[in-house]
């Protein structure tokens, strides 16, 4: 039997995450609370442990109830991965069967899982919905060994170029660099023809994660040319967002930020740098991450649907004529309009 719980109100949740080896940044209370504060998502988890018992396994979700995109459970919105936190090998089959019944009973359009590893999720109502490349860098070698493993032309020389150009590096765990970061984020998202996430999302992350979060900026004199947001969790440094002014890419600002992040993680004694996901067709980005020596694996998301809600699981919206027109509009929208679109749209995306 599955039991429901509210992670942000259940005193067992944080203790459970501390002890579970698969718990990541995206399971954490600060991440869940930032999703709640920004987008109004209700968070709930399903567990085999009854109320009052220590948690032994759980899968956490956000409820996305949108008039635009439908009613669904997602584990978790805006999260690269969110492994089901299981107790034993047989847990997955039990959870999948129980969640399938939940989708039918509650009339969810679908329930989405974003595991780190592939799961046995087959049949007409449980199929893959998206695939990504995922990269992690092992930080256990010393800095000299890590640096020597960087691609000589694409990475080492870019770091050296940034140092020759005397780019200024700044970092902050508060919001003092948020304006500079967000200006570059809007610029980058427009270049990619999508709106930025609302500024309040990043402010909430800063407030909830405190000193574990850093905004990192590279400047040429007074001009910000590259920015990055990282969050430390357990023994992992997570790269979550990056942005740059493309006119200054030749200076190596983003390469400098990655290198400073790696040095910072080593000083903190961390073991892994999570580079995040990349769309399977983003060959340039995938190659870039590989050239830092990061190991590549696959992320596969899965959707469980009730039979009457079954849809084409690979969303074709990215290639539809409506999306192409929207992207052209995004690409030419002024920054305030683009930010407004982000505030309106993202809560429906999940």
N, C-alpha and C positions, 0 to 999 in steps of 0.2 A: 504494500500500500504506500502511495505517495502522500506526504504531508506538505502543506504550504507554510512558508514563513516569510516574513518581511526582513530582509537582511539589515536594513538601516535601523530597525527597531529591536532586533534580536541580539541579545548580549553574546550569544554563542558564535555569531558570524565571524568576528575578527579573530577569536581564538581558533576557530576552525581553519581560517586562512593561514594563520601562522604555522600550523602544523601540517598542512597539506602540501606535498611537494609540487603539485601542478598549479597551485594558486598563483595568479599573476597580478600585475598592476590592474588589469581590467576587471578583476573580481573585487577589488578593494572598495572599502566604504567611501573614500574620497572620490573615486571615479563614479560610483553609483550615485552619490549625492550631487556631483556636478551635472550628471545627466538629468537628475530630478529637478535641480534648480534652474537649469537652462531651458529644458524642453518639456518639463512637466511630466516626464515618464514615471509611472509607478513601477517600482522594482519588486519582484517576488522571486522566491526560489522554491524548488521542489526537492524534497529530501526523503530518504527512506527512514530517517530518524524521527520519532514521535516528539511532540512538544515535551520539554523537560529532560529529554535524553541528550547526551553529547552528540553533536553532528558527526556523522561518519561519511556521508556523501551528499552532494547537492548539485543542482544545475540552476543557475541564476538567469533571469530574464528581465527585460523591460517590456511593459505593455505599451504598444504603439497603437493608439486608437484614433485614426485619422479619417476625416470625410473624403480626403483626396486620394489616399493610398490604401485605405482599408484597415481592418482590425487584426492585429497579429502580435505574437510574442517573438522577441528577438534576443538572442544571447551572443552578444550585446550590441546595441547600436553604436556606431562610430568607434568600434573596437576591432583591431586587426584580428584578434583571436580571443576565444574565451572557452577554454577546455572544460568539459564536464568534469566535475571533481568527484571521482568515483572511488569506491572502497575496494572493489574487486572486479575481476574480469567479467563476471556475469552481470554486473550492474547495468552495463550499457543496453543490453537487450531488454532488460526490465524497464529501464527509463524510456526507451523508444516506444515500447508497447503502451506504457502508461501515458506518455505525452501525446501519442496518436489518439488515444481515447479522449484526452483533454481537448485536443483540437476539435474533435467531433462534438463534444458536449458543449463547449463554450462558443462554438461557431467561429473560431478564429479562421481568418483567411489562410494563414499558415503559421507554423512554428519553425523558426530558423535557428540552427546550431552552427557555431563557428569554432570547431575543435582545432587543436594544433595538429593532431594526428588524424589520419583517415579512420572512419568508423564503419561498421557494418550497418549500412542504412540503405536497404534495397526494397524494391517493390514499387507498385504504381503510385503510392502515396508517400514515399520517402526516397528522395533522389537528390543528387548534387544540384546545387543552384548557382554556384560560382566557383571559380578556381583562381588562385593567386600564387605567385612565387614569394617565398618568405626567406629572409636572410638573418643570420646571427653570426657575430664574431666572437670567437673564443678569446677572452682577455687574459688567460692564465700565463701565456708566454710573457717574457719581459718586454719592455717598450722597444728595445733595440731589435728584437726578433720580430715583433709586430710590424715595425716600420719597414724592415727589410722585406717583408712579405707583401707590402703594398706594390701595386703596379708602378714600375719606375717612371714611365712617361706620363701616365694619366693621373697618378696620385702623388708620388714623391715630388715630381717637378712642380706640380701645382701648389703643394705646401711650401716648397722653397720659393716659388714666385710670390706667394702671399707674404712671406717673411721679407723678401727683397723690397716689396712695395710698402713695407712697414704698415700693413693694415693693423688697426687698433682692435684688440679683442676686449669685449666687455661681457660681464655676466651678472645676473641678478635673480634672486629667488622671490622677489616681490613683483610689483607691477610697474616699477620705474622704467623698464624697457618695453613695456607692453605696447605703447603707441608706435614706437619704431618697428617693432615686430609686426604689428597688425598692418601698418602701411605696406610693408613688403609682402605680407600675406595677400592683401587685396590685389596688389600688382601681379603677383604670381598666379593667383586664381583666375584673374581676367585673362592672362596669357594662355591658361589652360581651358578657357571658355566655360568656367563654372563659377558660381558665386562663392565667397568665403563663408565659413561658419561665423555666426554672430560673435562680436567682440566679447559679449558677456560670457560666452563659453570659456574663453581663455582666462578671463578674469576669475571665474569660478574655479577653474583648475588651479590658478595661482593661490587663491584663498584657501582651498581645501588641502592642497598638497604641501604648502609651506616651503620649508627648506629643501624638500625632496625634489622640487621642480626648479629648473633653471631656464631662463631665457638667455640665449647667447647671441651676441651681435658682433659682426665684423664691420668696421668702418674704414673708409678711406678719408682721412682727416675727420670731418664732422658728418660725412654722409654715410648712413647705413647702407651697406651693399649686400649683406647676407644675414639671415637670422635663423635660429633653430630653437625648438622647445624640447627639452628632455626631462624625463621623470625617472628618479631612482626608486626601485622597488626590490626589496630583499637583496639578492646578489646580482641584479640586472640593471643596467642603464638602458632605458627605452628612448629611442629617437622617435618622437611622435609627429612633429611638424617642422617643416623647413620652408624657407622662402628666400628669394633673391631678386635683385634688380639685374635683369639679363644684360643690360648695357655694360655691367662691370664683371661679368662672369669670368673674363680672361684673367682677372686678378687673383683668382683662387680663394675667394672669401669663404665659400661653403666648405672647401677642402680644409681650410684652417679651422673652421668650427668643428668638423668631425675629428680632426687631430686633437684639438683641445679637449673635446668630450672624451676621447679615448684616454688621454693623459689624466683627466679628472677621475674617470672610472678606475683606472689603475691605482691612483693615489688613495681612493676609497676602499680598495681591496675587492672590487667587484669582479665577477667572473665572465659576464656575458654582456655584449652590446646588441640589443634588439634593433635591427635596422627597419623592421616593419615589413609590410606587404607591398607588392607591386603587381599591377595587372599583368596577366600572362603575356599580353602582347606589347608590353612596355620594354622592348629589348634594350633600349639605351639605358634605362634606369636599372634594369637587372644586371647589365654588364658593369655599370658604375659600382654597384654594391659588391659584385664579385671581385672587383679590382682592389677592394680593401682587404681581401682575404676572407670575406664572410662566406660561411657555408650556406648552401641553398637547399631548401626543401619545399614541399607543396602544401598549400592550405586549400582545403576543399570545404565549402559551406554546404549544408544540407537543409532541405525544407521538408517538413511533414505537413501534409494537407489532409483534410477530411475529403471524402470522395466527391462531394458536391461542390467543393471549393477548388478542385484540381485545376491548375493552369499550366501554361508553358513555363517550366521552371527556370530556364535561362532567359532572363528578361531582355528582350530585344530593343528596349527603349534607347540604348546608346546609339543604335544605328537607324532609328526611325526618323522620318522626315520632320516630325515635331521636335525631336531632340536636336537635330541639326540646326533648325531655325532658332531654337532657344539658345544654343551655344553661340550662334552669331550675334544674337542680341546681348548675351552676357559679355562677349568680347568687346562690344562697343559701348557698354553702359558706363556712365560716370561712377567713380568710386562710391559716393553716397548711395546711389541707386543700387549698385551691386551689393553693398552691405545690407541694405534694406531687404533685397531679395533673399539673401542668406538668412536673415532673421525670420522671414515668413516661411521659406521653403524647408529648412533643415529639419524642423520638428516633424514634418510629414515623411521624411526620407527614412530615418531610422537605420 
